[in-house]
Structure formats: structure tokens, C-alpha cells
Amino acid sequence: MASALTVWLNEINAHERETAAIRGDEAGHGHGHRHGHGGGGNRAPARRDDPDRADDPVLNALYEVVDASTTVLDVGGGSGRFAIPLASRAKHVTVVEPSVGSMEELESIAAERGITNITAVASDWDVSEVEPADIVLCSVVLHHVPDAEPFILKLAQKATDRVVVAEMVEFPGIIEIPFWERVYGSAPTPLPGLPELVNVLWEMGIYPDVTMFPPKPVLLDDDRASTADQLRRRLGVVADTAESERLEAAIAELLQETPDGLTVKGVNPRRQGIITWRP
Ligand SMILES: C[S@@+](CC[C@H](N)C(=O)[O-])C[C@H]1O[C@@H](n2cnc3c(N)ncnc32)[C@H](O)[C@@H]1O
């Protein structure tokens, strides 16, 4: 049987390879951090990023372990979905984030809100040089990291109190799978999620606590037009082709308005949890 770390690596590599092959890319479009789900560029702030939200179970769980004396290191913190609200309760938050667009967004939101206790470090975690913190947070980042072991060891090494990893059971891009199937007749191997990560940790001799939150319907952050744009980009669909016709038909069929926002028909409610351990 393949080791959990090998399964992890193989799933990410298969996802990248198959994504590129199905799209017909030469060099591969990748699902890496420069193309991932974080960092919205000029897009309007998403509902899920509202720093004053009270209904985010991950944020609420973090509030329970953060007080005015706590330092937090937010690894792959994006544009501050957690760093901004945490900064109002913590002593200091350091965000390590390689995406320039996300960093600019983070800095502008922090300035707008008069937040002065966030330090932004523009770097990949693997090569970053940062001081340890009480809590090391890593939210929906690891499925972008094929070589998970050194990344996780560094999370543990930099945490003086605990590591908190937030992950979804199915990676966020799962909502695109029915579109891939309708446009190309097949979809790339899904990226790994929370179950695969727990296997990896066990294999590394880390036995964390796992807290699962109630499943929530998947609501898209964008309106219909920007979701369609994003799908075109992510699936590599060029205008006026048979693929673009199939994508338009899939969008008409699968994007569904609900009283709470836009969702994708047939996609399971999202299950997410946090994985914590004290190194
Ligand atoms: C899906 S976003 C999550 C952002 C934020 N943690 C959140 O929960 O909203 C994934 C983030 O991981 C970052 N990332 C990917 N690979 C990374 C690496 N090797 N080191 C640090 N951050 C990375 C990406 O740039 C992106 O901002």
C-alpha cells in the first residue's frame, strides 16, 4: 500500500497533470498558489471574507484560543480572511503569503481599518524566515503543497502553543467538477482534502484533534457573470468554440439561485473542520 505522503503527492501531481492535459495546455495551468482560490485581485470582497462575520465556525473556534496576549502566524493567509478579524483580538498576526495581489489586498484592508498589528511577509512558507508564534494557522493551503512533510514540520516547529489547520473534506474546486465533465467529458483527479491530511499527519507521528463543523451549502462569492468568467478561465475555455457552447449550457443548467445566494446544483454541502495539535 502506498504511503499517505505518496498518495498526497500523487493526487496533487495527477490533478495538475490532468488539468493541463484536459485543457490542452502546453505548460500546464496548475492549481498552484498563483492561480488558486485565494487573492481576488480587484474583485469585491467576498461574503466569506467579511471581517465582522459571526457565523464562521473556523473563526469562532480561533476566537476561543486567541486573546490579547496571543501571537498568530497565518501561513498562506491570502488577503487576510482570518488575519484581519484575528488582529482585532490578538497581540500580533504575521501573514506569510506568496501572492503579491493578496498581500496588496491585505495591506489595503488593514490600512482601511486602522489595523497596525499585522506584519505581512511576502514569501513561500518553505523558504520564509519568521519568528515562532503561539498559534500557527494554515487554512485551505496544504492541498496546494505536494511536498507536505517539510511544510507541516515547519508549521509545528514555529508553533509555541498549537498548530491549527483548517481544511475541507473535499477541496474547494470540487464545485467545478460537474462543469469539467460537461465541457470536456472528464474531470481532473480531485485534490486531497481533510481525510488525506489526517492520514499524512498520522503517518508523520502527529495525532491531532479533529473538530468537524456542520455541513453548509456551497454558496459562490460571485454573481452569475463573474462566476461564468471564472469558470471560463479555470477550465481554459476559449470564446466561440464547441467547449464554450457546452460551458454556457452547463452554466445555465447548473448554476442555481437560492435565497442565500448562488450555488451549483448537485454539489454536496461543504464539510469543513479544524485539525489542531500541540507540537
Ligand atoms: C485557498 S487560499 C486560502 C487563503 C486563506 N488562508 C483563507 O483561508 O482564506 C490558499 C492560499 O495559500 C497560499 N499558498 C499556496 N502555496 C503556498 C506556500 N507554499 N506558502 C505559503 N502560502 C502558500 C496561496 O497564495 C493562497 O493565498
The ligand as an SDF file (V2000), in Angstrom:
LIG
                    3D

 27 29  0  0  0  0  0  0  0  0999 V2000
   -7.2990   28.9710   -0.8740 C   0  0  0  0  0  0  0  0  0  0  0  0
   -6.2010   30.2390   -0.4100 S   0  0  0  0  0  0  0  0  0  0  0  0
   -6.5210   30.3600    1.3360 C   0  0  0  0  0  0  0  0  0  0  0  0
   -6.2490   31.7240    1.8820 C   0  0  0  0  0  0  0  0  0  0  0  0
   -6.5570   31.8700    3.3760 C   0  0  0  0  0  0  0  0  0  0  0  0
   -5.7180   31.0160    4.1830 N   0  0  0  0  0  0  0  0  0  0  0  0
   -8.0170   31.5710    3.6240 C   0  0  0  0  0  0  0  0  0  0  0  0
   -8.3420   30.5850    4.2880 O   0  0  0  0  0  0  0  0  0  0  0  0
   -8.8360   32.3310    3.1250 O   0  0  0  0  0  0  0  0  0  0  0  0
   -4.6390   29.4240   -0.4620 C   0  0  0  0  0  0  0  0  0  0  0  0
   -3.5030   30.3660   -0.1510 C   0  0  0  0  0  0  0  0  0  0  0  0
   -2.3110   29.6090    0.0330 O   0  0  0  0  0  0  0  0  0  0  0  0
   -1.2440   30.3460   -0.4870 C   0  0  0  0  0  0  0  0  0  0  0  0
   -0.1110   29.4240   -0.7260 N   0  0  0  0  0  0  0  0  0  0  0  0
   -0.0180   28.4510   -1.6700 C   0  0  0  0  0  0  0  0  0  0  0  0
    1.1810   27.8330   -1.5830 N   0  0  0  0  0  0  0  0  0  0  0  0
    1.8410   28.4180   -0.5450 C   0  0  0  0  0  0  0  0  0  0  0  0
    3.1310   28.2300    0.0410 C   0  0  0  0  0  0  0  0  0  0  0  0
    3.9810   27.3240   -0.4360 N   0  0  0  0  0  0  0  0  0  0  0  0
    3.4810   29.0200    1.0900 N   0  0  0  0  0  0  0  0  0  0  0  0
    2.6200   29.9460    1.5790 C   0  0  0  0  0  0  0  0  0  0  0  0
    1.3840   30.1640    1.0460 N   0  0  0  0  0  0  0  0  0  0  0  0
    1.0080   29.4200    0.0040 C   0  0  0  0  0  0  0  0  0  0  0  0
   -1.8440   30.9530   -1.7610 C   0  0  0  0  0  0  0  0  0  0  0  0
   -1.0980   32.0270   -2.2710 O   0  0  0  0  0  0  0  0  0  0  0  0
   -3.2290   31.3520   -1.2880 C   0  0  0  0  0  0  0  0  0  0  0  0
   -3.2650   32.6490   -0.7790 O   0  0  0  0  0  0  0  0  0  0  0  0
  1  2  1  0
  2  3  1  0
  2 10  1  0
  3  4  1  0
  4  5  1  0
  5  6  1  0
  5  7  1  0
  7  8  2  0
  7  9  1  0
 10 11  1  0
 11 12  1  0
 11 26  1  0
 12 13  1  0
 13 14  1  0
 13 24  1  0
 14 15  1  0
 14 23  1  0
 15 16  2  0
 16 17  1  0
 17 18  1  0
 17 23  2  0
 18 19  1  0
 18 20  2  0
 20 21  1  0
 21 22  2  0
 22 23  1  0
 24 25  1  0
 24 26  1  0
 26 27  1  0
M  CHG  2   2   1   9  -1
M  END
$$$$
